[in-house]
Amino acid sequence: MAVQPFFGWLLAGFWLVENGRTARPFCSTNSSPRYTSPAPCFWLPKNQWLATAKTSQPMAKGSTNKPTDTVRKITIIRTVAPWGARGNMAKSHLKLVAPVTVNRTVAMPVRKPNAKLRTREYLTDAEVESLTEAAKGNRYGQRDATMILMAYRHGFRVSELVDLRWDQIDFDRATLAVRRAKRSTPSTHPIQGDELHALRKLQREQEPKSPFVFTSERGSPFATAGFARLVERAGVEAGLGFKAHPHMLRHACGFALANKGHDTRALQAYLGHRNIQHTVRYTELSQDRFKNFWR
């Protein structure tokens, strides 16, 4: 009876050499370690071992078994294939495929030049007036109309306009301390009567109070993108026929002062240009330069 276990271990050793993996025997019956009865055993790979637990078997009355004898209880049962069946399993039809993705350079969208979007980059006095009247119909019409008026009268950039504070305005002397962006030259501008009236009314009605002149309904400083949308919507309401943007108001200021015949150096200081070449563009298109021609 001891021959069968011997050949069983021998076959297991050959199988281990062939597969190169650690295995463990599994018998189909609960045979004792003495191998008193023949039991077909299968050899499982390490990842298919059956989880077993040793428990002590109490000695029954009249039993010849010792208390040290144990019983193996199978806690997890997995599919067991007989020895040699692994070679007969069907092969998978999956195979590695070379990637076919082509890496390409994605071109960024190119913005069209301003000349193809609109014929000019400034507004006339009549267009600014219609833009202001259209803004008065908004929910906060007093604030919106005052913003457009101040940007036009003082040639504000949009960042300079939203950063305007009450301490820059002197209501007694009717002056405005202009702080410029882009390293431009600061200056002091006079404030006209209609501007003073609009600013005083805006200061009385401002809630909540803020050190900034133009604020949103939450009390925070007005955003540059918000003013851009405001001007664009007002341009549509006014029927301008082209898309308006805030910098058009600064150009409108330069062209309006150049058409009134103001000196180029004075205009440069008013707009805060460090380079006079930026101011010459307004005097080049002034209509008064040629008013005495053909007379």
C-alpha positions in Angstrom: 0.0 0.0 0.0 3.0 2.2 0.4 3.8 2.0 -3.3 1.0 4.2 -4.5 2.0 7.3 -2.4 5.6 6.8 -3.6 4.6 6.9 -7.3 2.2 9.8 -6.5 5.0 11.9 -5.1 7.3 10.9 -8.0 4.7 12.0 -10.6 4.2 15.2 -8.7 8.0 15.9 -8.9 8.0 15.5 -12.7 5.0 17.8 -13.0 6.7 20.4 -10.9 9.8 20.3 -13.1 7.7 20.6 -16.2 5.6 23.5 -15.0 8.1 25.4 -12.9 5.6 26.3 -10.3 5.0 25.4 -6.6 2.1 23.0 -6.3 0.2 21.2 -3.6 -1.7 17.9 -3.7 -5.4 17.7 -3.4 -7.2 14.4 -2.7 -10.8 13.8 -3.6 -11.5 12.0 -0.4 -10.7 12.7 3.2 -8.0 10.0 3.4 -5.8 9.7 6.4 -2.1 10.4 6.3 -1.6 6.7 6.5 -3.1 6.3 3.0 -5.3 3.4 4.1 -7.4 3.6 1.0 -6.5 4.6 -2.5 -7.6 8.2 -3.4 -7.1 10.0 -6.7 -5.0 13.1 -6.1 -4.7 16.2 -8.2 -1.8 18.7 -8.1 -2.9 22.3 -8.1 -0.8 25.4 -8.8 0.0 27.7 -5.9 -2.7 30.2 -6.9 -5.4 27.5 -6.8 -4.6 26.0 -3.4 -7.6 25.1 -1.4 -7.9 27.0 1.9 -8.0 24.5 4.7 -8.1 24.8 8.4 -7.0 22.2 11.0 -9.3 21.6 13.8 -8.9 19.2 16.7 -11.2 16.1 16.7 -12.5 15.2 20.1 -12.0 11.5 21.0 -15.3 9.6 21.1 -16.1 6.9 23.5 -14.7 3.6 22.2 -12.7 5.3 19.5 -9.1 4.3 18.9 -8.1 7.6 17.3 -5.8 9.8 19.3 -6.7 13.5 20.1 -3.8 14.6 17.9 -5.6 13.3 14.8 -6.9 16.1 12.6 -9.6 16.6 10.0 -9.2 19.0 7.1 -12.2 21.1 6.3 -12.5 22.7 2.8 -13.5 26.3 3.2 -13.2 27.5 -0.4 -13.8 25.2 -3.4 -12.5 26.1 -6.8 -12.6 24.4 -10.1 -10.0 21.6 -10.2 -8.7 20.3 -13.5 -7.1 16.9 -13.7 -3.4 16.6 -14.2 -2.6 17.1 -17.9 -5.8 18.9 -18.8 -3.9 22.3 -18.9 -2.4 21.4 -22.2 -5.8 20.7 -23.8 -7.2 24.2 -22.9 -8.2 26.3 -25.9 -5.8 29.2 -26.6 -7.0 32.8 -26.5 -7.7 34.6 -29.7 -6.5 37.9 -28.3 -3.2 39.3 -29.7 -1.2 42.4 -29.4 -1.9 45.1 -32.0 0.5 47.9 -32.9 -0.9 51.4 -32.1 -2.2 53.2 -35.1 -2.5 56.7 -33.4 -0.8 59.4 -35.3 0.6 62.3 -33.2 -0.2 65.5 -35.0 0.4 69.1 -34.2 -2.8 70.9 -33.3 -2.9 74.4 -34.7 -4.3 77.1 -32.5 -7.2 79.1 -33.9 -6.0 82.3 -35.5 -7.9 85.5 -34.7 -8.9 87.6 -37.7 -7.3 91.1 -37.9 -9.4 94.0 -36.7 -9.6 95.4 -40.2 -11.6 92.3 -41.3 -13.9 92.5 -38.3 -14.8 96.3 -38.6 -13.9 99.2 -40.7 -12.7 101.5 -37.9 -11.6 101.3 -34.3 -13.3 104.4 -32.8 -16.7 105.7 -32.3 -18.1 109.1 -33.3 -19.8 111.5 -30.8 -23.2 110.5 -32.0 -22.4 106.8 -31.6 -21.2 107.4 -28.0 -24.4 109.3 -27.2 -26.6 106.5 -28.6 -24.4 104.0 -26.6 -25.0 105.9 -23.4 -28.7 106.2 -24.0 -28.9 102.4 -24.6 -27.1 101.7 -21.4 -29.6 103.7 -19.4 -32.2 101.1 -20.0 -30.3 98.4 -18.1 -31.1 97.2 -14.6 -28.3 99.5 -13.2 -28.7 102.1 -15.9 -27.2 105.0 -13.8 -24.0 103.1 -13.2 -23.6 101.7 -16.7 -24.2 105.0 -18.4 -21.8 106.8 -16.1 -19.1 104.2 -16.9 -19.4 104.8 -20.6 -19.4 108.6 -20.2 -16.3 108.5 -18.0 -14.4 106.2 -20.3 -15.1 108.4 -23.2 -14.4 111.8 -21.6 -11.1 110.8 -20.0 -9.8 108.1 -22.4 -9.8 105.4 -19.8 -8.6 101.9 -20.5 -11.0 99.3 -19.2 -8.5 98.4 -16.4 -8.2 102.0 -15.4 -11.9 102.5 -15.4 -12.8 99.6 -13.1 -10.0 100.6 -10.7 -11.3 104.2 -10.3 -11.8 105.1 -6.6 -13.7 107.8 -4.8 -10.6 109.4 -3.3 -9.4 110.2 -6.8 -12.4 112.5 -7.3 -12.4 116.1 -5.9 -16.0 117.2 -6.0 -15.1 120.7 -4.6 -12.5 121.5 -7.3 -14.2 119.3 -10.0 -11.0 117.5 -10.8 -10.0 113.9 -11.3 -6.6 112.3 -10.5 -6.1 109.9 -13.3 -3.9 106.9 -12.7 -2.8 105.2 -15.9 -1.8 101.6 -16.6 1.0 100.2 -18.8 3.5 102.6 -17.3 1.7 105.6 -18.8 2.0 109.1 -17.4 -0.6 110.1 -14.7 -2.4 113.4 -14.9 -5.2 115.5 -13.5 -8.3 116.1 -15.6 -11.1 118.6 -15.1 -14.6 117.1 -14.6 -17.6 118.5 -16.6 -20.9 119.4 -15.0 -22.8 116.4 -16.4 -20.1 114.1 -15.0 -20.3 115.6 -11.6 -24.0 115.2 -11.5 -23.8 111.6 -12.5 -21.1 110.8 -10.0 -22.8 112.4 -7.1 -26.0 110.5 -7.8 -24.1 107.3 -8.1 -22.3 107.9 -4.8 -25.7 108.5 -3.0 -27.3 105.3 -4.5 -24.3 103.0 -4.1 -25.2 100.0 -1.8 -23.2 98.6 -0.2 -20.7 101.4 0.1 -17.3 100.8 -1.4 -14.0 102.7 -2.0 -14.4 101.8 -5.7 -16.7 104.0 -7.8 -18.1 101.2 -10.0 -19.1 98.0 -8.2 -21.3 95.0 -8.9 -24.5 94.3 -7.1 -22.4 92.2 -4.6 -20.2 95.2 -3.7 -17.1 93.9 -5.4 -15.2 96.0 -8.0 -16.6 95.8 -11.5 -14.8 93.2 -13.7 -13.2 94.1 -17.0 -15.0 91.3 -18.8 -18.3 92.5 -17.4 -17.7 96.0 -18.8 -16.8 94.5 -22.2 -20.1 92.6 -22.3 -21.9 95.8 -21.2 -20.5 97.8 -24.1 -21.2 95.0 -26.6 -24.9 94.6 -25.5 -25.3 98.4 -25.6 -23.9 98.5 -29.1 -26.5 95.9 -30.2 -29.3 97.9 -28.6 -28.0 101.1 -30.2 -27.9 99.5 -33.6 -24.3 100.3 -34.4 -24.0 97.5 -37.0 -20.6 96.3 -35.7 -19.3 94.7 -32.5 -18.3 97.5 -30.0 -15.6 97.0 -27.4 -14.4 99.2 -24.5 -11.2 100.4 -26.1 -13.2 102.1 -28.8 -14.2 104.7 -26.2 -10.5 105.6 -25.6 -9.9 105.9 -29.3 -13.1 108.0 -29.6 -11.7 110.4 -27.0 -8.4 110.8 -28.9 -10.1 111.4 -32.2 -12.7 113.8 -30.7 -10.0 116.0 -29.1 -7.8 115.9 -32.2 -10.8 117.1 -34.3 -11.2 120.0 -32.0 -7.7 121.1 -32.9 -5.9 120.4 -29.6 -2.1 120.3 -29.7 -0.5 116.9 -30.1 1.7 117.3 -27.1 -1.2 118.3 -24.9 -3.2 115.3 -26.3 -0.3 113.0 -25.5 -0.3 114.2 -21.8 -4.1 113.9 -21.6 -4.1 110.3 -22.7 -0.9 109.4 -20.8 1.1 108.2 -23.8 4.8 107.8 -23.1 5.6 107.7 -26.8 4.2 110.4 -29.0 3.9 108.0 -31.9 0.9 106.6 -30.2 -0.8 110.0 -30.2 0.0 110.9 -33.8 -2.4 108.4 -35.1 -5.3 110.6 -33.9 -4.0 113.7 -35.5 -3.3 111.9 -38.8 -7.1 111.1 -39.2 -8.3 114.5 -38.0 -10.8 116.0 -40.4 -9.8 119.6 -39.7 -6.4 119.1 -41.3 -8.0 119.4 -44.8 -11.0 121.7 -44.2 -9.3 124.6 -46.0 -8.4 122.6 -49.0 -10.0 123.6 -52.4 -10.9 127.0 -51.1 
